[in-house]
Amino acid sequence: MLANRSLMTYYYYIERGNTPITNAAQRQELKMKTRNSKKPFDIPSFSESLKKDFEAGTIELKESAIEFHKANWTAFIDIEYTKKQFGIK
């Protein structure tokens, strides 16, 4: 990039504080700020998805416990663990 510019132009850029490195760093910083400002996808976790299904009435508590077991979240069909995950007393 600098190979095509004259030495005078290069010194002019340095005096103004606009070196290519500085501009690249500023562009990268701006890119990171805009990247972090975006919202990620709102994908529910496995337990949130089961809880929504349970609250909607599409599955029962025992079926939810079976799903937790099938997903290897529990070693056996544990109704108490399922209640704890769903916030049920």
PDB file of N, CA, C and O in Angstrom:
ATOM      1  N   MET A   1       0.831  -1.202   0.000  1.00  0.00           N
ATOM      2  CA  MET A   1       0.000   0.000   0.000  1.00  0.00           C
ATOM      3  C   MET A   1       0.866   1.252   0.000  1.00  0.00           C
ATOM      4  O   MET A   1       0.586   2.201  -0.732  1.00  0.00           O
ATOM      5  N   LEU A   2       1.913   1.260   0.815  1.00  0.00           N
ATOM      6  CA  LEU A   2       2.779   2.428   0.877  1.00  0.00           C
ATOM      7  C   LEU A   2       3.787   2.457  -0.261  1.00  0.00           C
ATOM      8  O   LEU A   2       4.393   3.500  -0.505  1.00  0.00           O
ATOM      9  N   ALA A   3       3.986   1.359  -0.958  1.00  0.00           N
ATOM     10  CA  ALA A   3       4.967   1.309  -2.037  1.00  0.00           C
ATOM     11  C   ALA A   3       4.592   2.259  -3.166  1.00  0.00           C
ATOM     12  O   ALA A   3       5.479   2.760  -3.857  1.00  0.00           O
ATOM     13  N   ASN A   4       3.333   2.518  -3.368  1.00  0.00           N
ATOM     14  CA  ASN A   4       2.887   3.385  -4.456  1.00  0.00           C
ATOM     15  C   ASN A   4       2.902   4.863  -4.074  1.00  0.00           C
ATOM     16  O   ASN A   4       2.763   5.717  -4.950  1.00  0.00           O
ATOM     17  N   ARG A   5       3.063   5.177  -2.830  1.00  0.00           N
ATOM     18  CA  ARG A   5       3.046   6.581  -2.396  1.00  0.00           C
ATOM     19  C   ARG A   5       4.467   7.121  -2.334  1.00  0.00           C
ATOM     20  O   ARG A   5       5.433   6.380  -2.151  1.00  0.00           O
ATOM     21  N   SER A   6       4.561   8.409  -2.489  1.00  0.00           N
ATOM     22  CA  SER A   6       5.880   9.020  -2.363  1.00  0.00           C
ATOM     23  C   SER A   6       6.244   9.149  -0.898  1.00  0.00           C
ATOM     24  O   SER A   6       5.382   9.027  -0.028  1.00  0.00           O
ATOM     25  N   LEU A   7       7.503   9.392  -0.620  1.00  0.00           N
ATOM     26  CA  LEU A   7       7.979   9.524   0.741  1.00  0.00           C
ATOM     27  C   LEU A   7       7.352  10.739   1.416  1.00  0.00           C
ATOM     28  O   LEU A   7       7.065  10.700   2.613  1.00  0.00           O
ATOM     29  N   MET A   8       7.136  11.815   0.664  1.00  0.00           N
ATOM     30  CA  MET A   8       6.523  13.027   1.223  1.00  0.00           C
ATOM     31  C   MET A   8       5.089  12.741   1.677  1.00  0.00           C
ATOM     32  O   MET A   8       4.662  13.200   2.736  1.00  0.00           O
ATOM     33  N   THR A   9       4.365  11.990   0.876  1.00  0.00           N
ATOM     34  CA  THR A   9       2.988  11.652   1.233  1.00  0.00           C
ATOM     35  C   THR A   9       2.975  10.801   2.490  1.00  0.00           C
ATOM     36  O   THR A   9       2.114  10.967   3.354  1.00  0.00           O
ATOM     37  N   TYR A  10       3.942   9.881   2.589  1.00  0.00           N
ATOM     38  CA  TYR A  10       4.019   9.020   3.764  1.00  0.00           C
ATOM     39  C   TYR A  10       4.272   9.852   5.018  1.00  0.00           C
ATOM     40  O   TYR A  10       3.619   9.643   6.040  1.00  0.00           O
ATOM     41  N   TYR A  11       5.218  10.798   4.948  1.00  0.00           N
ATOM     42  CA  TYR A  11       5.499  11.643   6.112  1.00  0.00           C
ATOM     43  C   TYR A  11       4.294  12.530   6.457  1.00  0.00           C
ATOM     44  O   TYR A  11       4.030  12.789   7.632  1.00  0.00           O
ATOM     45  N   TYR A  12       3.573  12.990   5.443  1.00  0.00           N
ATOM     46  CA  TYR A  12       2.372  13.784   5.675  1.00  0.00           C
ATOM     47  C   TYR A  12       1.344  12.972   6.465  1.00  0.00           C
ATOM     48  O   TYR A  12       0.721  13.490   7.392  1.00  0.00           O
ATOM     49  N   TYR A  13       1.169  11.714   6.104  1.00  0.00           N
ATOM     50  CA  TYR A  13       0.231  10.850   6.821  1.00  0.00           C
ATOM     51  C   TYR A  13       0.682  10.619   8.255  1.00  0.00           C
ATOM     52  O   TYR A  13      -0.142  10.605   9.169  1.00  0.00           O
ATOM     53  N   ILE A  14       1.972  10.440   8.459  1.00  0.00           N
ATOM     54  CA  ILE A  14       2.474  10.205   9.810  1.00  0.00           C
ATOM     55  C   ILE A  14       2.276  11.439  10.676  1.00  0.00           C
ATOM     56  O   ILE A  14       1.884  11.315  11.836  1.00  0.00           O
ATOM     57  N   GLU A  15       2.539  12.640  10.134  1.00  0.00           N
ATOM     58  CA  GLU A  15       2.355  13.881  10.894  1.00  0.00           C
ATOM     59  C   GLU A  15       0.909  14.054  11.344  1.00  0.00           C
ATOM     60  O   GLU A  15       0.655  14.553  12.440  1.00  0.00           O
ATOM     61  N   ARG A  16      -0.023  13.650  10.518  1.00  0.00           N
ATOM     62  CA  ARG A  16      -1.440  13.777  10.862  1.00  0.00           C
ATOM     63  C   ARG A  16      -1.907  12.675  11.799  1.00  0.00           C
ATOM     64  O   ARG A  16      -3.027  12.732  12.307  1.00  0.00           O
ATOM     65  N   GLY A  17      -1.073  11.678  12.035  1.00  0.00           N
ATOM     66  CA  GLY A  17      -1.454  10.581  12.913  1.00  0.00           C
ATOM     67  C   GLY A  17      -2.316   9.553  12.226  1.00  0.00           C
ATOM     68  O   GLY A  17      -2.988   8.767  12.895  1.00  0.00           O
ATOM     69  N   ASN A  18      -2.315   9.537  10.921  1.00  0.00           N
ATOM     70  CA  ASN A  18      -3.142   8.610  10.153  1.00  0.00           C
ATOM     71  C   ASN A  18      -2.299   7.539   9.483  1.00  0.00           C
ATOM     72  O   ASN A  18      -2.391   7.354   8.270  1.00  0.00           O
ATOM     73  N   THR A  19      -1.495   6.845  10.237  1.00  0.00           N
ATOM     74  CA  THR A  19      -0.724   5.773   9.635  1.00  0.00           C
ATOM     75  C   THR A  19      -1.664   4.633   9.272  1.00  0.00           C
ATOM     76  O   THR A  19      -2.711   4.475   9.901  1.00  0.00           O
ATOM     77  N   PRO A  20      -1.311   3.844   8.276  1.00  0.00           N
ATOM     78  CA  PRO A  20      -2.176   2.723   7.898  1.00  0.00           C
ATOM     79  C   PRO A  20      -2.432   1.766   9.056  1.00  0.00           C
ATOM     80  O   PRO A  20      -3.514   1.187   9.152  1.00  0.00           O
ATOM     81  N   ILE A  21      -1.456   1.593   9.930  1.00  0.00           N
ATOM     82  CA  ILE A  21      -1.631   0.699  11.066  1.00  0.00           C
ATOM     83  C   ILE A  21      -2.700   1.262  12.001  1.00  0.00           C
ATOM     84  O   ILE A  21      -3.564   0.521  12.470  1.00  0.00           O
ATOM     85  N   THR A  22      -2.648   2.548  12.271  1.00  0.00           N
ATOM     86  CA  THR A  22      -3.625   3.177  13.152  1.00  0.00           C
ATOM     87  C   THR A  22      -5.027   3.066  12.562  1.00  0.00           C
ATOM     88  O   THR A  22      -5.976   2.744  13.277  1.00  0.00           O
ATOM     89  N   ASN A  23      -5.161   3.325  11.284  1.00  0.00           N
ATOM     90  CA  ASN A  23      -6.473   3.229  10.652  1.00  0.00           C
ATOM     91  C   ASN A  23      -6.996   1.793  10.682  1.00  0.00           C
ATOM     92  O   ASN A  23      -8.182   1.566  10.923  1.00  0.00           O
ATOM     93  N   ALA A  24      -6.117   0.833  10.439  1.00  0.00           N
ATOM     94  CA  ALA A  24      -6.538  -0.561  10.471  1.00  0.00           C
ATOM     95  C   ALA A  24      -6.989  -0.957  11.872  1.00  0.00           C
ATOM     96  O   ALA A  24      -7.978  -1.670  12.044  1.00  0.00           O
ATOM     97  N   ALA A  25      -6.243  -0.480  12.873  1.00  0.00           N
ATOM     98  CA  ALA A  25      -6.623  -0.791  14.250  1.00  0.00           C
ATOM     99  C   ALA A  25      -7.963  -0.153  14.595  1.00  0.00           C
ATOM    100  O   ALA A  25      -8.783  -0.757  15.287  1.00  0.00           O
ATOM    101  N   GLN A  26      -8.184   1.063  14.116  1.00  0.00           N
ATOM    102  CA  GLN A  26      -9.453   1.735  14.381  1.00  0.00           C
ATOM    103  C   GLN A  26     -10.603   1.009  13.684  1.00  0.00           C
ATOM    104  O   GLN A  26     -11.686   0.868  14.253  1.00  0.00           O
ATOM    105  N   ARG A  27     -10.371   0.554  12.464  1.00  0.00           N
ATOM    106  CA  ARG A  27     -11.414  -0.196  11.753  1.00  0.00           C
ATOM    107  C   ARG A  27     -11.734  -1.504  12.468  1.00  0.00           C
ATOM    108  O   ARG A  27     -12.897  -1.890  12.586  1.00  0.00           O
ATOM    109  N   GLN A  28     -10.687  -2.182  12.946  1.00  0.00           N
ATOM    110  CA  GLN A  28     -10.897  -3.436  13.659  1.00  0.00           C
ATOM    111  C   GLN A  28     -11.674  -3.204  14.951  1.00  0.00           C
ATOM    112  O   GLN A  28     -12.568  -3.979  15.292  1.00  0.00           O
ATOM    113  N   GLU A  29     -11.330  -2.136  15.668  1.00  0.00           N
ATOM    114  CA  GLU A  29     -12.034  -1.815  16.916  1.00  0.00           C
ATOM    115  C   GLU A  29     -13.495  -1.500  16.637  1.00  0.00           C
ATOM    116  O   GLU A  29     -14.372  -1.940  17.381  1.00  0.00           O
ATOM    117  N   LEU A  30     -13.770  -0.754  15.592  1.00  0.00           N
ATOM    118  CA  LEU A  30     -15.145  -0.434  15.222  1.00  0.00           C
ATOM    119  C   LEU A  30     -15.908  -1.694  14.833  1.00  0.00           C
ATOM    120  O   LEU A  30     -17.080  -1.846  15.177  1.00  0.00           O
ATOM    121  N   LYS A  31     -15.241  -2.599  14.113  1.00  0.00           N
ATOM    122  CA  LYS A  31     -15.876  -3.849  13.713  1.00  0.00           C
ATOM    123  C   LYS A  31     -16.248  -4.688  14.936  1.00  0.00           C
ATOM    124  O   LYS A  31     -17.321  -5.291  14.978  1.00  0.00           O
ATOM    125  N   MET A  32     -15.354  -4.724  15.931  1.00  0.00           N
ATOM    126  CA  MET A  32     -15.629  -5.498  17.138  1.00  0.00           C
ATOM    127  C   MET A  32     -16.783  -4.890  17.927  1.00  0.00           C
ATOM    128  O   MET A  32     -17.596  -5.622  18.492  1.00  0.00           O
ATOM    129  N   LYS A  33     -16.865  -3.570  17.974  1.00  0.00           N
ATOM    130  CA  LYS A  33     -17.967  -2.926  18.693  1.00  0.00           C
ATOM    131  C   LYS A  33     -19.303  -3.243  18.037  1.00  0.00           C
ATOM    132  O   LYS A  33     -20.282  -3.521  18.729  1.00  0.00           O
ATOM    133  N   THR A  34     -19.352  -3.203  16.716  1.00  0.00           N
ATOM    134  CA  THR A  34     -20.619  -3.482  16.039  1.00  0.00           C
ATOM    135  C   THR A  34     -20.948  -4.964  16.116  1.00  0.00           C
ATOM    136  O   THR A  34     -22.122  -5.333  16.162  1.00  0.00           O
ATOM    137  N   ARG A  35     -19.935  -5.819  16.130  1.00  0.00           N
ATOM    138  CA  ARG A  35     -20.188  -7.255  16.226  1.00  0.00           C
ATOM    139  C   ARG A  35     -20.770  -7.601  17.589  1.00  0.00           C
ATOM    140  O   ARG A  35     -21.673  -8.433  17.678  1.00  0.00           O
ATOM    141  N   ASN A  36     -20.268  -6.976  18.654  1.00  0.00           N
ATOM    142  CA  ASN A  36     -20.749  -7.283  19.995  1.00  0.00           C
ATOM    143  C   ASN A  36     -22.107  -6.665  20.282  1.00  0.00           C
ATOM    144  O   ASN A  36     -22.793  -7.095  21.209  1.00  0.00           O
ATOM    145  N   SER A  37     -22.509  -5.667  19.506  1.00  0.00           N
ATOM    146  CA  SER A  37     -23.791  -5.019  19.770  1.00  0.00           C
ATOM    147  C   SER A  37     -24.966  -5.815  19.205  1.00  0.00           C
ATOM    148  O   SER A  37     -26.116  -5.560  19.563  1.00  0.00           O
ATOM    149  N   LYS A  38     -24.685  -6.772  18.328  1.00  0.00           N
ATOM    150  CA  LYS A  38     -25.761  -7.574  17.756  1.00  0.00           C
ATOM    151  C   LYS A  38     -26.260  -8.582  18.779  1.00  0.00           C
ATOM    152  O   LYS A  38     -25.474  -9.133  19.549  1.00  0.00           O
ATOM    153  N   LYS A  39     -27.563  -8.821  18.785  1.00  0.00           N
ATOM    154  CA  LYS A  39     -28.132  -9.815  19.688  1.00  0.00           C
ATOM    155  C   LYS A  39     -27.924 -11.202  19.090  1.00  0.00           C
ATOM    156  O   LYS A  39     -28.129 -11.403  17.893  1.00  0.00           O
ATOM    157  N   PRO A  40     -27.520 -12.148  19.916  1.00  0.00           N
ATOM    158  CA  PRO A  40     -27.401 -13.517  19.403  1.00  0.00           C
ATOM    159  C   PRO A  40     -28.787 -14.120  19.198  1.00  0.00           C
ATOM    160  O   PRO A  40     -29.793 -13.564  19.640  1.00  0.00           O
ATOM    161  N   PHE A  41     -28.821 -15.238  18.536  1.00  0.00           N
ATOM    162  CA  PHE A  41     -30.091 -15.920  18.328  1.00  0.00           C
ATOM    163  C   PHE A  41     -30.677 -16.334  19.672  1.00  0.00           C
ATOM    164  O   PHE A  41     -29.957 -16.770  20.570  1.00  0.00           O
ATOM    165  N   ASP A  42     -31.970 -16.194  19.796  1.00  0.00           N
ATOM    166  CA  ASP A  42     -32.644 -16.533  21.037  1.00  0.00           C
ATOM    167  C   ASP A  42     -33.109 -17.986  20.958  1.00  0.00           C
ATOM    168  O   ASP A  42     -34.291 -18.262  20.752  1.00  0.00           O
ATOM    169  N   ILE A  43     -32.160 -18.912  21.126  1.00  0.00           N
ATOM    170  CA  ILE A  43     -32.462 -20.336  21.054  1.00  0.00           C
ATOM    171  C   ILE A  43     -32.560 -20.867  22.474  1.00  0.00           C
ATOM    172  O   ILE A  43     -31.592 -20.773  23.229  1.00  0.00           O
ATOM    173  N   PRO A  44     -33.709 -21.424  22.859  1.00  0.00           N
ATOM    174  CA  PRO A  44     -33.840 -21.936  24.227  1.00  0.00           C
ATOM    175  C   PRO A  44     -32.995 -23.191  24.434  1.00  0.00           C
ATOM    176  O   PRO A  44     -32.756 -23.961  23.504  1.00  0.00           O
ATOM    177  N   SER A  45     -32.551 -23.377  25.675  1.00  0.00           N
ATOM    178  CA  SER A  45     -31.792 -24.578  25.993  1.00  0.00           C
ATOM    179  C   SER A  45     -32.741 -25.768  26.074  1.00  0.00           C
ATOM    180  O   SER A  45     -33.957 -25.620  25.957  1.00  0.00           O
ATOM    181  N   PHE A  46     -32.166 -26.939  26.276  1.00  0.00           N
ATOM    182  CA  PHE A  46     -32.966 -28.163  26.342  1.00  0.00           C
ATOM    183  C   PHE A  46     -33.971 -28.103  27.487  1.00  0.00           C
ATOM    184  O   PHE A  46     -35.145 -28.428  27.309  1.00  0.00           O
ATOM    185  N   SER A  47     -33.504 -27.685  28.663  1.00  0.00           N
ATOM    186  CA  SER A  47     -34.410 -27.641  29.820  1.00  0.00           C
ATOM    187  C   SER A  47     -35.486 -26.562  29.647  1.00  0.00           C
ATOM    188  O   SER A  47     -36.629 -26.756  30.059  1.00  0.00           O
ATOM    189  N   GLU A  48     -35.122 -25.425  29.037  1.00  0.00           N
ATOM    190  CA  GLU A  48     -36.121 -24.377  28.791  1.00  0.00           C
ATOM    191  C   GLU A  48     -37.183 -24.865  27.813  1.00  0.00           C
ATOM    192  O   GLU A  48     -38.369 -24.577  27.977  1.00  0.00           O
ATOM    193  N   SER A  49     -36.753 -25.598  26.805  1.00  0.00           N
ATOM    194  CA  SER A  49     -37.686 -26.125  25.816  1.00  0.00           C
ATOM    195  C   SER A  49     -38.657 -27.121  26.452  1.00  0.00           C
ATOM    196  O   SER A  49     -39.859 -27.089  26.187  1.00  0.00           O
ATOM    197  N   LEU A  50     -38.114 -28.013  27.302  1.00  0.00           N
ATOM    198  CA  LEU A  50     -38.987 -28.965  27.994  1.00  0.00           C
ATOM    199  C   LEU A  50     -39.946 -28.244  28.937  1.00  0.00           C
ATOM    200  O   LEU A  50     -41.114 -28.616  29.049  1.00  0.00           O
ATOM    201  N   LYS A  51     -39.447 -27.215  29.610  1.00  0.00           N
ATOM    202  CA  LYS A  51     -40.302 -26.470  30.539  1.00  0.00           C
ATOM    203  C   LYS A  51     -41.449 -25.793  29.783  1.00  0.00           C
ATOM    204  O   LYS A  51     -42.586 -25.790  30.253  1.00  0.00           O
ATOM    205  N   LYS A  52     -41.152 -25.225  28.622  1.00  0.00           N
ATOM    206  CA  LYS A  52     -42.211 -24.596  27.823  1.00  0.00           C
ATOM    207  C   LYS A  52     -43.254 -25.616  27.388  1.00  0.00           C
ATOM    208  O   LYS A  52     -44.455 -25.350  27.423  1.00  0.00           O
ATOM    209  N   ASP A  53     -42.772 -26.794  26.973  1.00  0.00           N
ATOM    210  CA  ASP A  53     -43.707 -27.849  26.568  1.00  0.00           C
ATOM    211  C   ASP A  53     -44.564 -28.310  27.745  1.00  0.00           C
ATOM    212  O   ASP A  53     -45.757 -28.569  27.588  1.00  0.00           O
ATOM    213  N   PHE A  54     -43.951 -28.409  28.919  1.00  0.00           N
ATOM    214  CA  PHE A  54     -44.687 -28.821  30.114  1.00  0.00           C
ATOM    215  C   PHE A  54     -45.729 -27.768  30.505  1.00  0.00           C
ATOM    216  O   PHE A  54     -46.869 -28.098  30.831  1.00  0.00           O
ATOM    217  N   GLU A  55     -45.323 -26.507  30.468  1.00  0.00           N
ATOM    218  CA  GLU A  55     -46.259 -25.433  30.826  1.00  0.00           C
ATOM    219  C   GLU A  55     -47.384 -25.307  29.807  1.00  0.00           C
ATOM    220  O   GLU A  55     -48.496 -24.912  30.157  1.00  0.00           O
ATOM    221  N   ALA A  56     -47.105 -25.639  28.554  1.00  0.00           N
ATOM    222  CA  ALA A  56     -48.139 -25.580  27.520  1.00  0.00           C
ATOM    223  C   ALA A  56     -49.087 -26.765  27.609  1.00  0.00           C
ATOM    224  O   ALA A  56     -50.168 -26.751  27.020  1.00  0.00           O
ATOM    225  N   GLY A  57     -48.674 -27.798  28.353  1.00  0.00           N
ATOM    226  CA  GLY A  57     -49.532 -28.952  28.521  1.00  0.00           C
ATOM    227  C   GLY A  57     -49.373 -30.015  27.451  1.00  0.00           C
ATOM    228  O   GLY A  57     -50.190 -30.930  27.358  1.00  0.00           O
ATOM    229  N   THR A  58     -48.329 -29.903  26.641  1.00  0.00           N
ATOM    230  CA  THR A  58     -48.140 -30.895  25.588  1.00  0.00           C
ATOM    231  C   THR A  58     -47.457 -32.163  26.098  1.00  0.00           C
ATOM    232  O   THR A  58     -47.596 -33.226  25.493  1.00  0.00           O
ATOM    233  N   ILE A  59     -46.718 -32.058  27.209  1.00  0.00           N
ATOM    234  CA  ILE A  59     -46.119 -33.247  27.814  1.00  0.00           C
ATOM    235  C   ILE A  59     -46.347 -33.208  29.326  1.00  0.00           C
ATOM    236  O   ILE A  59     -46.558 -32.142  29.905  1.00  0.00           O
ATOM    237  N   GLU A  60     -46.304 -34.375  29.951  1.00  0.00           N
ATOM    238  CA  GLU A  60     -46.496 -34.473  31.397  1.00  0.00           C
ATOM    239  C   GLU A  60     -45.142 -34.434  32.095  1.00  0.00           C
ATOM    240  O   GLU A  60     -44.094 -34.470  31.450  1.00  0.00           O
ATOM    241  N   LEU A  61     -45.183 -34.359  33.420  1.00  0.00           N
ATOM    242  CA  LEU A  61     -43.966 -34.288  34.215  1.00  0.00           C
ATOM    243  C   LEU A  61     -43.124 -35.556  34.042  1.00  0.00           C
ATOM    244  O   LEU A  61     -41.902 -35.477  33.919  1.00  0.00           O
ATOM    245  N   LYS A  62     -43.773 -36.721  34.033  1.00  0.00           N
ATOM    246  CA  LYS A  62     -43.053 -37.979  33.877  1.00  0.00           C
ATOM    247  C   LYS A  62     -42.394 -38.063  32.504  1.00  0.00           C
ATOM    248  O   LYS A  62     -41.270 -38.551  32.383  1.00  0.00           O
ATOM    249  N   GLU A  63     -43.087 -37.590  31.474  1.00  0.00           N
ATOM    250  CA  GLU A  63     -42.494 -37.575  30.136  1.00  0.00           C
ATOM    251  C   GLU A  63     -41.283 -36.647  30.075  1.00  0.00           C
ATOM    252  O   GLU A  63     -40.310 -36.937  29.380  1.00  0.00           O
ATOM    253  N   SER A  64     -41.343 -35.550  30.789  1.00  0.00           N
ATOM    254  CA  SER A  64     -40.199 -34.638  30.862  1.00  0.00           C
ATOM    255  C   SER A  64     -39.023 -35.309  31.547  1.00  0.00           C
ATOM    256  O   SER A  64     -37.879 -35.162  31.115  1.00  0.00           O
ATOM    257  N   ALA A  65     -39.305 -36.054  32.627  1.00  0.00           N
ATOM    258  CA  ALA A  65     -38.243 -36.784  33.322  1.00  0.00           C
ATOM    259  C   ALA A  65     -37.615 -37.825  32.411  1.00  0.00           C
ATOM    260  O   ALA A  65     -36.402 -38.034  32.447  1.00  0.00           O
ATOM    261  N   ILE A  66     -38.432 -38.478  31.596  1.00  0.00           N
ATOM    262  CA  ILE A  66     -37.913 -39.450  30.638  1.00  0.00           C
ATOM    263  C   ILE A  66     -37.024 -38.761  29.605  1.00  0.00           C
ATOM    264  O   ILE A  66     -35.984 -39.299  29.224  1.00  0.00           O
ATOM    265  N   GLU A  67     -37.423 -37.586  29.155  1.00  0.00           N
ATOM    266  CA  GLU A  67     -36.617 -36.843  28.181  1.00  0.00           C
ATOM    267  C   GLU A  67     -35.276 -36.420  28.780  1.00  0.00           C
ATOM    268  O   GLU A  67     -34.247 -36.486  28.109  1.00  0.00           O
ATOM    269  N   PHE A  68     -35.288 -35.984  30.046  1.00  0.00           N
ATOM    270  CA  PHE A  68     -34.025 -35.655  30.720  1.00  0.00           C
ATOM    271  C   PHE A  68     -33.127 -36.893  30.770  1.00  0.00           C
ATOM    272  O   PHE A  68     -31.918 -36.786  30.562  1.00  0.00           O
ATOM    273  N   HIS A  69     -33.697 -38.048  31.041  1.00  0.00           N
ATOM    274  CA  HIS A  69     -32.931 -39.290  31.091  1.00  0.00           C
ATOM    275  C   HIS A  69     -32.386 -39.666  29.710  1.00  0.00           C
ATOM    276  O   HIS A  69     -31.230 -40.069  29.588  1.00  0.00           O
ATOM    277  N   LYS A  70     -33.208 -39.537  28.684  1.00  0.00           N
ATOM    278  CA  LYS A  70     -32.777 -39.874  27.321  1.00  0.00           C
ATOM    279  C   LYS A  70     -31.646 -38.951  26.848  1.00  0.00           C
ATOM    280  O   LYS A  70     -30.782 -39.362  26.073  1.00  0.00           O
ATOM    281  N   ALA A  71     -31.661 -37.714  27.318  1.00  0.00           N
ATOM    282  CA  ALA A  71     -30.633 -36.742  26.930  1.00  0.00           C
ATOM    283  C   ALA A  71     -29.380 -36.853  27.796  1.00  0.00           C
ATOM    284  O   ALA A  71     -28.463 -36.041  27.671  1.00  0.00           O
ATOM    285  N   ASN A  72     -29.341 -37.862  28.679  1.00  0.00           N
ATOM    286  CA  ASN A  72     -28.215 -38.110  29.578  1.00  0.00           C
ATOM    287  C   ASN A  72     -27.989 -36.974  30.579  1.00  0.00           C
ATOM    288  O   ASN A  72     -26.856 -36.720  30.988  1.00  0.00           O
ATOM    289  N   TRP A  73     -29.055 -36.304  30.965  1.00  0.00           N
ATOM    290  CA  TRP A  73     -28.953 -35.298  32.022  1.00  0.00           C
ATOM    291  C   TRP A  73     -29.066 -35.970  33.380  1.00  0.00           C
ATOM    292  O   TRP A  73     -28.548 -35.454  34.370  1.00  0.00           O
ATOM    293  N   THR A  74     -29.737 -37.117  33.439  1.00  0.00           N
ATOM    294  CA  THR A  74     -29.868 -37.880  34.673  1.00  0.00           C
ATOM    295  C   THR A  74     -29.534 -39.343  34.384  1.00  0.00           C
ATOM    296  O   THR A  74     -29.664 -39.823  33.257  1.00  0.00           O
ATOM    297  N   ALA A  75     -29.096 -40.040  35.448  1.00  0.00           N
ATOM    298  CA  ALA A  75     -28.740 -41.452  35.277  1.00  0.00           C
ATOM    299  C   ALA A  75     -29.970 -42.346  35.261  1.00  0.00           C
ATOM    300  O   ALA A  75     -29.922 -43.474  34.771  1.00  0.00           O
ATOM    301  N   PHE A  76     -31.057 -41.841  35.793  1.00  0.00           N
ATOM    302  CA  PHE A  76     -32.313 -42.595  35.821  1.00  0.00           C
ATOM    303  C   PHE A  76     -33.456 -41.596  35.684  1.00  0.00           C
ATOM    304  O   PHE A  76     -33.225 -40.387  35.671  1.00  0.00           O
ATOM    305  N   ILE A  77     -34.685 -42.091  35.583  1.00  0.00           N
ATOM    306  CA  ILE A  77     -35.849 -41.213  35.449  1.00  0.00           C
ATOM    307  C   ILE A  77     -36.115 -40.588  36.810  1.00  0.00           C
ATOM    308  O   ILE A  77     -36.648 -41.234  37.712  1.00  0.00           O
ATOM    309  N   ASP A  78     -35.739 -39.325  36.944  1.00  0.00           N
ATOM    310  CA  ASP A  78     -35.761 -38.632  38.231  1.00  0.00           C
ATOM    311  C   ASP A  78     -36.811 -37.512  38.200  1.00  0.00           C
ATOM    312  O   ASP A  78     -36.583 -36.452  37.618  1.00  0.00           O
ATOM    313  N   ILE A  79     -37.943 -37.761  38.826  1.00  0.00           N
ATOM    314  CA  ILE A  79     -39.039 -36.783  38.875  1.00  0.00           C
ATOM    315  C   ILE A  79     -38.634 -35.568  39.723  1.00  0.00           C
ATOM    316  O   ILE A  79     -38.973 -34.436  39.379  1.00  0.00           O
ATOM    317  N   GLU A  80     -37.918 -35.797  40.819  1.00  0.00           N
ATOM    318  CA  GLU A  80     -37.519 -34.696  41.699  1.00  0.00           C
ATOM    319  C   GLU A  80     -36.576 -33.729  40.986  1.00  0.00           C
ATOM    320  O   GLU A  80     -36.700 -32.514  41.140  1.00  0.00           O
ATOM    321  N   TYR A  81     -35.643 -34.256  40.215  1.00  0.00           N
ATOM    322  CA  TYR A  81     -34.732 -33.406  39.445  1.00  0.00           C
ATOM    323  C   TYR A  81     -35.511 -32.580  38.424  1.00  0.00           C
ATOM    324  O   TYR A  81     -35.226 -31.400  38.217  1.00  0.00           O
ATOM    325  N   THR A  82     -36.484 -33.206  37.798  1.00  0.00           N
ATOM    326  CA  THR A  82     -37.304 -32.504  36.803  1.00  0.00           C
ATOM    327  C   THR A  82     -38.085 -31.375  37.465  1.00  0.00           C
ATOM    328  O   THR A  82     -38.183 -30.280  36.913  1.00  0.00           O
ATOM    329  N   LYS A  83     -38.642 -31.637  38.648  1.00  0.00           N
ATOM    330  CA  LYS A  83     -39.359 -30.584  39.376  1.00  0.00           C
ATOM    331  C   LYS A  83     -38.429 -29.434  39.721  1.00  0.00           C
ATOM    332  O   LYS A  83     -38.808 -28.266  39.630  1.00  0.00           O
ATOM    333  N   LYS A  84     -37.200 -29.775  40.121  1.00  0.00           N
ATOM    334  CA  LYS A  84     -36.229 -28.750  40.484  1.00  0.00           C
ATOM    335  C   LYS A  84     -35.869 -27.895  39.258  1.00  0.00           C
ATOM    336  O   LYS A  84     -35.749 -26.675  39.364  1.00  0.00           O
ATOM    337  N   GLN A  85     -35.701 -28.535  38.106  1.00  0.00           N
ATOM    338  CA  GLN A  85     -35.380 -27.793  36.871  1.00  0.00           C
ATOM    339  C   GLN A  85     -36.526 -26.888  36.438  1.00  0.00           C
ATOM    340  O   GLN A  85     -36.294 -25.804  35.902  1.00  0.00           O
ATOM    341  N   PHE A  86     -37.754 -27.323  36.665  1.00  0.00           N
ATOM    342  CA  PHE A  86     -38.923 -26.544  36.262  1.00  0.00           C
ATOM    343  C   PHE A  86     -39.343 -25.536  37.312  1.00  0.00           C
ATOM    344  O   PHE A  86     -40.207 -24.700  37.049  1.00  0.00           O
ATOM    345  N   GLY A  87     -38.747 -25.595  38.503  1.00  0.00           N
ATOM    346  CA  GLY A  87     -39.116 -24.671  39.577  1.00  0.00           C
ATOM    347  C   GLY A  87     -40.418 -25.034  40.258  1.00  0.00           C
ATOM    348  O   GLY A  87     -41.124 -24.151  40.746  1.00  0.00           O
ATOM    349  N   ILE A  88     -40.752 -26.312  40.301  1.00  0.00           N
ATOM    350  CA  ILE A  88     -41.974 -26.802  40.926  1.00  0.00           C
ATOM    351  C   ILE A  88     -41.628 -27.355  42.291  1.00  0.00           C
ATOM    352  O   ILE A  88     -40.622 -28.047  42.448  1.00  0.00           O
ATOM    353  N   LYS A  89     -42.462 -27.051  43.291  1.00  0.00           N
ATOM    354  CA  LYS A  89     -42.229 -27.576  44.642  1.00  0.00           C
ATOM    355  C   LYS A  89     -43.130 -28.725  44.959  1.00  0.00           C
ATOM    356  O   LYS A  89     -43.061 -29.280  46.055  1.00  0.00           O
TER     357      LYS A  89
END
